[in-house]
Amino acid sequence: MNIMDVNAIFLASVLLVHGLATLTWWAAGTWLGLSTRAAWHWMIASIANGVALSLLPMHQMLGMSAHVLVANVLVMHGLISMRRGLQAFLRLQHTDLSHAAMGLGVIIFNLGVCLPLGWMALGETVSSIAVGLLLWRTAYENHAPLADEFGNGLARVHSGLLGTAGMLFMITALALGTPTLGNLWNALPPDVGMFSFIFVHLIMSIMASFLAGYMVVNRLVRKLQHLSHHDSLTGLLNRRAIEYLLSRESQRLQRFGEHFSLLILDIDHFKRINDRLGHAAGDAVLCAVAQTLQAHAREVDRVARFGGEEFCVLLPHTLHEGALQAAERLREAINLISIPWNDEVIAVTISTGVATADNPEETLETLLQRADQALYRAKDEGRNRVVAARLHVVR
């Protein structure tokens, strides 16, 4: 196989890997709307790195002489785009000013200084050092945010990948700047040296794209899981989630005799608020009530939006008297709410039904019915009050 055939294979490999990565990030950002800003930055990084690697086999095929310096510029801009994408994805502070300075600096140094003076080795050495340092800086600044969101394992893999890439660029700079190592590198057959360089960088590009894709999909899955168990307006647990937790507490009562209590709360005259001030005002009231309930509940309690203007509070390991005290505390906290709306202030009160699960033979459906009946009695007795459910009668 002659050198032209080898170059063609290298070029095809680079175009395939980076072409697929580019199309993937374009589709993710444009069609799927997944981390759009980060996806566009990563797409640009894939294009820049792909073109840079393509220049290595193409310079022999096309007789190019300045391919190394142009590749240096593209690699630096690709890394800057990758870093900007990570900053957007992880919601880190953007460093646009330093990025602009680095991007402009590498262009001026390589194409404005080294190219006219023929300092090819100096341009490659300095650029390799700059890329290596930026890779290490990116690995360092992203490690903690990645560990917080995705765990230490993924953070270590990401830091290890970028750190290894940075080390390879530093080794390249060392080889170019050290006559002995440079002579050993130059002594290798051209296709062997280039094949090794391209192969290693292709593998690392694949790993980097896979890792970024995994982070995007992982965040999407967790977001969907959160939405499936939480109310989109208030951020509280939804009815499906609280019913699952109630079922689990009911099973604990049956197996271990662990009592729990349940509060069903309803905003008084909520329909009047909607009819008089509009649904936007009603939404503001729902959010304010939700925040207040969450803020005044215990850490072990679970607060959910049960539907409409109804809320549910699960009180684990709580008997009747404790549940009544908790319900009164929440009612008083809601009474203090004042929601400014246009030229007036909306005051809010709630009615609450309290039921305690202390009988293993009682079904969850019966418990909910007792709490609901207590809530309706609180409404009938004048609202803004707490009413305890009648005891469960065993038949």
HELIX and SHEET records of a PDB file:
HELIX    1   1 ILE A    3  THR A   30  1                                  28    
HELIX    2   2 THR A   36  LEU A   62  1                                  27    
HELIX    3   3 HIS A   67  PHE A   89  1                                  23    
HELIX    4   4 ASP A   96  ILE A  107  1                                  12    
HELIX    5   5 ILE A  108  CYS A  114  3                                   7    
HELIX    6   6 LEU A  115  LEU A  117  1                                   3    
HELIX    7   7 MET A  120  PHE A  150  1                                  31    
HELIX    8   8 ASN A  152  GLY A  177  1                                  26    
HELIX    9   9 PRO A  179  ALA A  187  1                                   9    
HELIX   10  10 PRO A  190  HIS A  229  1                                  40    
HELIX   11  11 ARG A  239  PHE A  256  1                                  18    
HELIX   12  12 PHE A  270  LEU A  277  1                                   8    
HELIX   13  13 HIS A  279  HIS A  296  1                                  18    
HELIX   14  14 HIS A  320  ASN A  335  1                                  16    
HELIX   15  15 LEU A  364  ASP A  380  1                                  17    
SHEET    1   A 5 ARG A 302  GLY A 307  0                                        
SHEET    2   A 5 GLU A 310  PRO A 316 -1                                        
SHEET    3   A 5 PHE A 260  ILE A 267 -1                                        
SHEET    4   A 5 ILE A 350  ALA A 357 -1                                        
SHEET    5   A 5 VAL A 386  ALA A 388  1                                        
SHEET    1   B 2 SER A 338  TRP A 341  0                                        
SHEET    2   B 2 GLU A 344  ALA A 347 -1                                        
END                                                                             
